[in-house]
Amino acid sequence: MSKVKIKLNRAGVRELLKSQEMASCCMQEARRVQTSAGANYQAEVRNYPERTGAAVFPANAEGYYDNLNNNTLLRSLK
């Protein structure tokens, strides 16, 4: 069995993590979770210094308390 060494191109990985394609993939998953959670939740793209992503969060007080009492966002991930 041979030993294979893989060296990542750090600049390429950084570019991939910050790319528009990655943001659209994250947003697609966030919309799926938002749809599963219900109308009281909102999804948006988040840009961080080292990567991009998406977040789903309660859009109003009703969503906040629904998530607090039922773990709606956590259950929507399944």
ABEGO torsion letter per residue (X at the ends): XBBBBBBBBAAAAAAAAABAAAAAAAAAAAAAAAAAAEAABBBBBBBBAABBBBBBBBABAAAAAAAAAAGAAAAAAX
